[in-house]
Amino acid sequence: MDLNYSPEELGFRDEVRSWLAANLPSELKDRGYLPKQDLMRWHRILAKQGWVAPAWPKEWGGTGWNVVQRYIFEEELGYAGAPPIIPFGVTMCAAVLLKFGSEAQKKRFLPRIYNGDDFWCQGYSEPGSGSDLASLKTKAIRNGEHYVVSGQKIWTTLAHYADWIFCLVRTDPTVEKRQEGISFLLIDMKTPGITVRPLILMDGGHSVNEVFLDDVKVPVENLVHQENQGWTVAKYLLGHERMNTGRIGESKRELQKLKQAFPEKLKGLRWRDRLTRVEVELMALEITNLRFLDRMRRTGQPPGADVSMLKIKGTEIQQALTELAMQAADPAAQETQALERRYLDMRKTTIYAGSNEIQRNIIAKMTLGL
Amino acid sequence: MNFDYNEEQQLLADSVRRYLQKDYDFEARKKILATPAGWSERVWATFAEMGLTGLPLSPDYGGFGGGAVDLMSVMEAFGEALVVEPYLPTLLASLVISKSGDEKQKQSILPLVAEGKIRLALAMGERGVIGAPMADKVVLVRGKEAVIGKPTILKSYRTVDGLAAADIRLEKAEPLDGSAIEQVLDFGAALSCAEAVGAMKFACDTTLEYLKTRKQFGVPIGAFQALQHRMVDMFIAQEQARSMACLACSKVDSSENAADRARAVSAAKIKIADSARHISQESVQLHGGMGMSEELKVSHTFRRLTVLLRRFGDVDHHLARFASL
């Protein structure tokens, strides 16, 4: 056991770090909501370097890095204050296509995702189907060479930027087991019948939307995997999603900014001790994350259900940091508003991608056998 | 970066665990505690046979030159089994001697430690010295200095978690160079973290088992979500604590600068103190009245964790030290 990075790993980290120092435009750093062109600008810079989709197989543009290198890369991006790589295309849709997609689907969509030609969003939640996702009602009825899709999706992140949406839809409402009547469809956002309506959240920002689908015609070739097998796809994707929710690099940066911004507060023991406890939680999360990666590297197995703890702890830490920042700042000062908005915004993290309560259910059932 | 135990470490971990499962179960431990001395010479002799007593010492004195990572799994197993023999006190005092003693002191003491013939204790003052009643010699730390001598026992008693302790006086003590004290204490703190992780593992495992078997309202109580989520939080706290114990032990072995080492150890102590408190309290709560009972091992694990989380500096001490580095 040696928890220090090897010389090779340190060399890799330095390479990523110095590349970021030279190539991350300063106007893209540390921004909250970015307009689409800024997100895509960063996406294309990474794509040009060959680093936009490290986890993909090499033949499709992956880097061939091992899990630890990928972790270092992601952490360095976060730590440098780089814009996020929007996960819906590169991480999520691509993971699904690589595992379940036909050759034609892979050829059609993967290069466009890689190059940033298509912006993707995720059509999962519905007004009546949040944590109980399998109760979803958006229906897709086969009619010749098309599905006709009607229903409503909600909390659809960046749907207002999206060219495509991947959706869970109900193709068989008659089966007793609800999970067995669901399919996974890729839908072009320009198709007639799709309306996107903004949902403004309490921080005043626009990142999520309602998506209305009204008799939307979707070619059957856009079905991924088999009809009524969409739940298998969704479950596979969940595991992928949870492995990347710790946001450790980003939290490290926030922590460092906090210490620099409030040196006076650090002299007071109460705030200092609260901050230290969060810092220690973050150290523990980092090591725990590395232990999971080490296990994956050794066994070659995908992550188990226990990776849900990374999502739980990572989001709790993100929230705690915004709270500490707000507590340190003058409540009446105008500059404080940015911190307050971030505090408001970060409340979403323990709700999205499977609420932390659902993550606890998953660990209780799958890992602990309760 | 790797989290593997090497083959030797794995073999040692397996054999220690096997031995404790066979000969140091809860009933066997109870018998040891019921003896006047409160520890077992036979168990100590077995530790020596397994090479544990000399593990961190140089081969020149009959040891194996092991580090904190080598000892981690041993301490974890000791934590699970709630071992009462004065292993860590002996180990730490012998490390002070091996780093700071003169050749005569080393020659006269360390081989006997490795062979299991004598025991030592490390005292931070003359009151409340764990392991002193059975120690042939005590290393007493006085600020930056240390002395070694045979202790006079003024008052002997047991700690709340069943360890033999004493108030002592050291007469005719010889001086020792104290420069390695902080390093040895960090080593001890890291190992106490590993011990706590073992105890927390038992507390979590046994509570989970209880949730699956205890029935109320016609169902196992683990069917209730309110309890499931609390169990999950215990499990997460245990995993986070284990990560920090790995970090502390690894840094104790590998850090070239003292601040780096101290930072990792203090962070681990903070996390493990918080986790130990959380897990021990929840393990008793989820057991209901049975958790309070002397009959159940979990109440003894509670006591061990309660003491462990304050040893080698409590959480306030380490919060202050971490912030100062």
Chai-1 contact restraints between the chains, C-beta under 6 A:
chainA,res_idxA,chainB,res_idxB,connection_type,confidence,min_distance_angstrom,max_distance_angstrom,comment,restraint_id
A,M1,B,F3,contact,1.0,0.0,6.0,A-B,restraint_1
A,M1,B,V69,contact,1.0,0.0,6.0,A-B,restraint_2
A,M1,B,S250,contact,1.0,0.0,6.0,A-B,restraint_3
A,D2,B,N2,contact,1.0,0.0,6.0,A-B,restraint_4
A,D2,B,S250,contact,1.0,0.0,6.0,A-B,restraint_5
A,L3,B,L247,contact,1.0,0.0,6.0,A-B,restraint_6
A,L3,B,S250,contact,1.0,0.0,6.0,A-B,restraint_7
A,N4,B,S254,contact,1.0,0.0,6.0,A-B,restraint_8
A,Y5,B,M1,contact,1.0,0.0,6.0,A-B,restraint_9
A,V68,B,M1,contact,1.0,0.0,6.0,A-B,restraint_10
A,R272,B,A323,contact,1.0,0.0,6.0,A-B,restraint_11
A,D273,B,L319,contact,1.0,0.0,6.0,A-B,restraint_12
A,T276,B,L319,contact,1.0,0.0,6.0,A-B,restraint_13
A,T276,B,F322,contact,1.0,0.0,6.0,A-B,restraint_14
A,T276,B,A323,contact,1.0,0.0,6.0,A-B,restraint_15
A,V280,B,A267,contact,1.0,0.0,6.0,A-B,restraint_16
A,V280,B,I270,contact,1.0,0.0,6.0,A-B,restraint_17
A,V280,B,K271,contact,1.0,0.0,6.0,A-B,restraint_18
A,M283,B,A267,contact,1.0,0.0,6.0,A-B,restraint_19
A,A284,B,Q240,contact,1.0,0.0,6.0,A-B,restraint_20
A,A284,B,S243,contact,1.0,0.0,6.0,A-B,restraint_21
A,A284,B,M244,contact,1.0,0.0,6.0,A-B,restraint_22
A,A284,B,K271,contact,1.0,0.0,6.0,A-B,restraint_23
A,I287,B,S243,contact,1.0,0.0,6.0,A-B,restraint_24
A,I287,B,L247,contact,1.0,0.0,6.0,A-B,restraint_25
A,T288,B,E239,contact,1.0,0.0,6.0,A-B,restraint_26
A,T288,B,Q240,contact,1.0,0.0,6.0,A-B,restraint_27
A,T288,B,S243,contact,1.0,0.0,6.0,A-B,restraint_28
A,R291,B,F3,contact,1.0,0.0,6.0,A-B,restraint_29
A,D294,B,F3,contact,1.0,0.0,6.0,A-B,restraint_30
A,M309,B,I236,contact,1.0,0.0,6.0,A-B,restraint_31
A,R360,B,H229,contact,1.0,0.0,6.0,A-B,restraint_32
A,R360,B,V232,contact,1.0,0.0,6.0,A-B,restraint_33
A,I363,B,V232,contact,1.0,0.0,6.0,A-B,restraint_34
A,A364,B,Q228,contact,1.0,0.0,6.0,A-B,restraint_35
A,A364,B,V232,contact,1.0,0.0,6.0,A-B,restraint_36
A,L368,B,L208,contact,1.0,0.0,6.0,A-B,restraint_37
A,L370,B,G222,contact,1.0,0.0,6.0,A-B,restraint_38
A,L370,B,Q228,contact,1.0,0.0,6.0,A-B,restraint_39
